[in-house]
Amino acid sequence: MAPLTANVARDEGSSSVTSSPLKTFSLMSLSPPPLPPYAPWLRELKSDERGLCLIHLLLNCANHVAAGSLDRANAFLEHISLLAAPDGDAMQRIASHFTEALARRALRLWPGLYHALDSTRTVVLPLAEAAAARRHFLDLCPFLRLSFVVTNQAIVEAMEGERVVHIVDLNASDPTQWISLLQALRARPEGPPHLKITGVHEHRELLNHTAVRLSEEAERLDIPFQFNAVVSRLDDLDVESLGVKTGEALAISSVLQLHSLLASNDSASDPRKAQRVAPISQLKLGEFLDKDHAAANGHSPSVESALSSPFASASSPARMDSFLASLWGLSPKLMVVTEQEANHNAPALNERFVEALFYYAAMFDCLDSTVPRQSIERLRVEKMLLGEEIRNIIACEGWERKERHEKLQKWAQRMDSAGFVMVPLSYYGLLARRLLHSFGCDGYKVKDENGCFMVCWQDRSLFSISAWSCKRYH
């Protein structure tokens, strides 16, 4: 194979995803000649050449894994291992995580071998390490912090004049968001309400930590406060345990949680049964990028058109429909939903792989542009948070595949079908932009899309924030 340098666009001064090898590679076919058994020249490639080569290797490897051609997949994995590095540049880091995910998926074709190797691996991260990784992500990137600020401001305004406010947090693993809300409620002209927060999480230790921190802050601010801990996974949650009472003004916060309810036994956990689209090699990556670029520039169907379309009924599993209906039955005055803005729930591995590669390229690129490569905190985020998501998207199927991210258009369809009506967030646009500006990097952006927010790195939307209410409040 000739070195992949013909279409390389040099860009010495930028590490953004728009000028990265991922963008340059859009001009190249995904069906180059096969690699020789060993290519020592791979180690001598320059950074941009190496990035292009890694993309080529990863996409071809994914093709062979999807097709069950494991001898060829193994050859590509061997070449990738010469270039990938978890502490290298952004493309090397991405490649190391996607390579592990592809290898784990390939191993699943030999269940005995897979389970023998997996039996000594810690499947679930230690609680303290997972919590630390989430905290580092909150500190290093503005995405979740922006979600917290917008959610809190929407709650403060929706609860104006209410004397008893009940907030349900569907992932109460960290008190940061609600400490800020307590401070905002203390400043209300009419004085703070009686605040009740119900936190849902499967680990009691995290709920206890959240309860202690919030109780201390409420006491310091002299705010009547009650914390109700519900130890449960989201897919096992009984809404009756939330303790919502008549006379309470209810708000619900869901940050990166709802997509896990989309998990289903869609392939009987057999990777070979999930290949339903043409291999990547029959496509041009440029076609994919053109489609993705059009969506990023407002040419995709809008949320409003999705709701009005005769084909707008989302293909939600029954338990998602049931869960949203049960939340609607609680008559929340406000529900704010933050989700990854990505399509990682396609039934076919090939489609998920390409979408995930571009999504996480942007995530790793923003870290590479704002955080030193030697940062321990960055390594933890990439390995314990982003890397775990990549492995789940690529290596898992059936009930095990929890990271089923979908785009705002589908969430809007589901919320509308459940009886919710959208609450515009446009008013908070200036607040959101000020927060992003405070991070000191021009790459972070926020876009208003029909009253919802898209939080972006460069031109790539990465997270959506939308607000909803029961129709009886409108």
N, C-alpha and C positions, 0 to 999 in steps of 0.2 A: 504494500500500500504506500502510495506517495504521501509525504507529509501534508497535513491539512493547512496549507498556508496561502493558497491561491486567493481566497476571498477574505482574508483577514484585514479588518479595518483597524488601523493603529489608533489608539487613544491613550496617550500616556498620562493624561491629567485627570481622568475620571474613572471611578469604580462603579458608577451607577449601572443598574441592570439594563438600561436602554442602550449603553455603549459596550456592554460586556460581550463575551463570546456567544452567549445565548442569543443575542440579537443578530450578531454577524452571521451566525450559523443558519439563519432563516433562508439564506440564499442557496444553501447546499442541499443536495439530495440526501435522504437517509438510507440509501442503498449503495454505499461505496463497496469496492472490492474487499474481500475478507482479509483480515490481518494475517501475516505469516505467524508461525508458531511462536517466535520470539522476536521482539523488536527492541534492541537495546537503545536505538536512537530516541525512543520515547523519553528517556531521562534527560535528553539534551534539549528538549523543546523549551522555547521561551514561554512566558506566562500566558499570553493571549493564544498562542498556538496550542499550548497544553490544554487550555480551557475548551477550545474547539474540539480537540481530540477526545477529551473526556466526555463531552456531550455525545459525540458520535459513538463512542464505546458504550456509554450507558444506554442509549436508545436501542442499539443493536442487541445488547445483552438482554434488555427487557423483551425484545421480540423473541429471542430464543427461549427465554424462560417461559414466556406465555405459550409458545408453541411446543414446549416440552423437549426442545433440542438441548439437552443439558450438557453434552460434550462441547457444543459450540458456546453455550453460555459460560461454561467453565473457562474456555480459552479467553473470552472477553473479560471475565473477572480477573484473570491473571494479568492481563495488560492494564486494567484499571488500577490494580494494586500497585503498579509501578509509579503511578501518577498521583493517586489520591492520598490525602493526608488530613487527619482531623485537626491539625494545628497549622495548616498551610493557608493559601489564599482562599477567597470565598468559594471558587469552583472546586478546589481540592477538598474543602470541607464538605460541601454538598455531596460530592462524589463518594466520599467515605461512608456517609450515612445511607445513600441510595444503594451502594454496593452491598452493604450488610443486609439491607432489606431484601434485595434481589437474591442474595445467597440463602437467606432464611426461607424465602418462598420456594426456591428450587429444592431445598432440603425437604420440604413438606411432601414432595412427591415420593419420598421414602419415609413413611411414617415412623418405622422402627428406628431408623437412624436419627430422624429429627427429634423424637421424644427422648432418645438416649442422651443426645447432646443437650437438649433443653432442660433435662431434669436437674442439672447442676447449675443452671442459670437462674439468677434472681429475676423472676418475671415482673414482680412489682417492686418499684423503687422504694427504698426506705423512706418512711414518711417525712423525716426531717430533711432528707436530700431533695425530695420532690418539692417540698414547701420552699426550700431555699432557692431552687431553680425558678419557681414561679415568682419569688420576690426579686430575683435578679432580672427577670424579664420585665417586671413592672418598673424597675429602676433604669434599665438600659434602653428601653423602647417606650414611646409615648402611647402606644395603642390602647392598652387597658386603662391607663391613667386617664386618657381622654374619655373613654367609655364611662368611667366612674364620675368624672366631672359633669358630663352631659346628663347622665342618669340622675345624679343628685339635684342638679338645677331643675330638671323636669319634675322631680318629686316635690321640691320646695314650692314650685309654682302650682302644681296640681293640688297640693294639700293646703293651700292658702285658706285660712279661716277654720281649718279642721282642728278639733280639740283632741281627738284620739286617732293616732296614725299607726297603722300596722304595715310593716314591710316584710315581705317574704323574699329571702335570698336563697336561690336554688343552688348556690355553691359558696357557703359561708366559711371559706378556708382562710380568709384574711380580713382583719378588721379595718384596714386602711380606708376603704371607701366610706364606711359608716362613721368613722371618727370625723371625717370632713363633713358629713351630713349633720351630725350632732352640733358641730360648730355653726353651720349655716342655720339650723333651726333655732339655735339660741339667739340669733340676731333678728328673728322675726319681730316686727313692730308690735304684734299682739302677744308676743311671748311664745315660748316653745310649747308644743303639744305634749301630751302623754305619748311617748314613743315605745312601741313594741316591735321588736325584730325577731322573726322566726328564721333561724338558720338551718339549712338542710345540708348535710354532708355525711358520707359513710364512715368518717373517722371521728370518734368522740373527742379525741385529744385536740384536734383542730377547733372543734366547736367550743370546747372548754376555754381554749386560749382566746378565741374571739370574744366569748362571753365576758371573760375577766377584763380584757382591755376596754371593751365598750362600757361595761359597768363602771370602771374607774373613771373614764372620760365623762360619762353622764353625771356621775356624782360631783366631779370637779366643776361641771357647768351648771349644776343644780337643775337637771332635766329629769322629770319622772320617766323611768326607763325599766323595761322588762325584756329579758332575752329568753326565747324559747328554743331549745335545741331539739332538732329532729334527726336522729341517727338513721340514715337510710340512703341507699342509692336512688338515683332519680327514677330508674325504671321500676323500682319497688315502692315508690312513694304513694302513700295513702293521703289524699288531700285533707281528709278529716283530721289527720294528725297535726295539721298546720294551725289549728285552733282559731280560725277566723270567726269573729263574733259580730252579731248585729250591732251597728252603731260605729264600727271601726271603718275608717277610710283606708282602703287597701291599695298597696303598690307592690308589684312583683318585679324582681330583678333577675334576669337570666344572662349570665356572661359565659359564653362558650360552652353551653350545657345541652341545649335542645337537640343538637345533631346526634348525640349518643343514643337517643330514642329511636333513631332510624335503623338501628342494627336489626337484622333479621337473618333467618337461616336461608339466605338467598342462593347459596351454592352448596349446601350440605357440607360446608367447610372443606371442599375439595377444590384446590386452585385450578384444576384442569377443566372444571365445569363452568368457569366464569369467563371464558374467552368468547365473546360474541360479536366482536367487530373486526374489521380488517387489520392486519398487522401494521405497525407504524411504518414499516418499510414501503408500504404502498402509498404513503402520504408524503407531502413536502412539509417540512417544518415551517417554511414560509407561509403556507396556507393557514396553518394553525395560528401563527403569529398575526397574520392579517386579520383573521377572525377575532383574535383576542384584542388586537389594537383597536378594531372597530368598536368592540364592546366598551373598551376603556374610554373612548371618545364620544360616548353617548349614542351609538348606533344600535345598541342592543334594545330589546323590548323593555319598555319602562315598567315600573311597578304598577302604574295606573293601567297600562294596556294589558298587563298580566291579569289584573283583577277583572277587567272587562271582557277578556277573551272567552269565547265559548269553550275553549280547551283548557281553561285555567284550573281545573280540578287537579290538585297536586296528587301524585301517586304516593301518598303517605301510608306507612304501615298503620294498621288499625290502632296500635297503642299510642302513636303520636296524635292521631285524631282524638282518641279518648282522653289523653292527657290534656291537650289544649282545651277540649270541651269542659273538662273538670275545672280547669283554672278559670275559664269564662264563667262557670257556675258560681264562683266565689265573688263575682261582680267587682273585679278590681277597677279602681278609678284610673290606674295607670299600670302598664306593663312595658318594661324596656328590655329589648332583646339585642344582645351583641353576639354576632357569629362571624366565623371566618368567611370571607367572600371568595369562595372557591367551589369548584365542582369536583369533589373527591369521592363522590358516591356512585360513579358509573359502575355498572356490573362488570365491565371488561377491564382487565388489568392494564392493557395498552393505553386506554383512554385516561385512566386514573394516573398512570405513570407520567404522561406528558404534562397533564395539568398540574400535578404535584411538583414536577421538576421546575416549572416556571414559577409557581407560587413560592416555593421555598428558596428558589434562586433570589427572589426579591427580598425575602426575609433575611437570608444570609448576607445579601449585599448591603442591606441597611446596617446590619451589625458591623460589617467590614468597613463601612464608611464612617462609623461613629465610635467604635470601640477598638482599642488596641488588640492585635492578634494574640498577644501573650496573656490577655486578661483571663484569669481563672473563672470569673463570673460568666464571661462570654462562653467559655468552653462548657460550663455547666448548663447554660441555657441551650446551647446547640446539641449537647448530648442527651440531657435528661428531659428536655421539653420538646424541641423541634425534632430531634432525632427519633424520639419515641413515637411522635406523630407520624413521621415518614415510615417507620417500620410497620406501624399498624395499618396505614393506608395501603402499602405495597405487599406486605408479607401475609396479611390476615384476610380471612373471608368469614362469611356467616356471622354468628353472634360475636365472634372475637373482634370483628372489625367495627370499632366504636367511632373512629375519626371519620365520620361520613359527612364532611362539610358540604354545604350546598349554598347557592347564591341567594341574595335577597329576594329575587323574583319569586322563588319557590316558597320562601318563608312568608312572603306577603300573601301568596295564595292560601297557604295553610291558615294563617291568622284570620284572613277574611272568611274562610270557610267555617272557622270555629266561632264566628260571630263578633270578632274584634273589628274596630275601626281605627285607622291610622291617626296618630297625633303628630302633627308636623313639628320637626325639630329645628326648622330653618332659623328661628329666632336666636338660637344659641351658636350660630355660625361664627360670629366674631369671637365669642368666648373660646370656641374650639381652636380657632386659628392662633389666638394669643398663646394658648397652651403649647401648641406645636412649635411656635416661634421660640418659646422659652427653652426648647431643647437645643437651640443653636445649630440646626441643620436644615438647609433649604429643601432637602429631599422629602421631608414629611409634608403631606398635604391632606386637606379634607375637602370633599366634594359634597354638595347638596344634591341629592337625587330624589326628586318628588317628595321632599319633606323628610327624607332619611339621610343619614350621613354615611359616606364612604371614606374610610381612613386609608390613605395611600402611601406607598413609597414610590417616589417619582410618579409615573402615570399608572402604576399597577395598584388597583384596589385590593386591599388585604383583609379589611374587617368592615362589616356593616353594623350600624347602630340604628335601630328603629323603635318607635314608641307606639303603643296601642292602648285602647280603652274599650270598655263595654259600650255598645251602641246606646244604651240607655242614658249615658252621660252626655250625649250629643243631641 
